Amino acid sequence: MDHLANFFSSLQNAQQKKKPCFSIPFTKISWQICALLHSEGLLQGFSVDSTPPGNQKSILLFLKYQQIGRAHV
């Protein structure tokens, strides 16, 4: 599956369910998009999920919502 499509689908699904955070597989492009969204104030934060050796790393994204419950992104 395309990494960008997966990233944005996961983001949309998490927002619709009003989740405070979610994770996606780590890729360089996903990491850079997270950094951009965070610098623009659209994400509360993000970090690399520590995993046992041999498993794929993932990015944990913390979503930012307005006071009325709508997502910033």
N, C-alpha and C positions, 0 to 999 in steps of 0.2 A: 504494500500500500504506500502511496505517496506520503512522505513525512509531513509535509505542510498541510495536506488535506486532513490527516489524522490529528495534527495539532489544533487546527481551527475547529474541527468537529468535536473534539474533546472539550475545548474551551466553550463552545456553544452549549453542549450538553450539560456541562457543570453549571453554567450560568442559569440555564432553564430550571435546573433542580435546586438552585440557590445553595450550592455547596461552597463551603469556605475555602476548600483546597482540593486539588486533584493532581494526579501525576501522569506524565507522558514519557515515552522512551527518550533517552538522551541522544541528541544529534547536535552537531555544531550549529546548524541553522536554527534549530529550535531554541538553543541557548541564546543565540544572538537576538532572536525575536523576543524572547523573554526580557532580555536586557533593554531592548528598545521600548517595549510596553511599560516596563518598570520606570525607566527614565522619563517617560511621558506622563507618569502618574496613573497609568491604567491598571497596573497590578500592585497589590500590596507588597509582594515579595516573591522570591523564588530561590530554590537551592537544589543542589544535587543530592539525591537520596543515596545514602551509603548502602552498599550492597555487599554480600559475601563474594569472595573471589569466584570468577567464572560466570556470574550473572551479569546481565546487562544493566548499566546505570540508568537511572531515570531522573527526571526533573520534577520537583514538587513545586507547584504554583499555588500561591495564595491570592485569591480573588479579592477585589476591592469593590464594595457596593456603596451606592449613595444611601442617604438616610431613609429614603422612601423605598428601598429594597431593589432598586434597579442597578444593574451592573454598569461599571464605568466603560468597559470595552464593548 
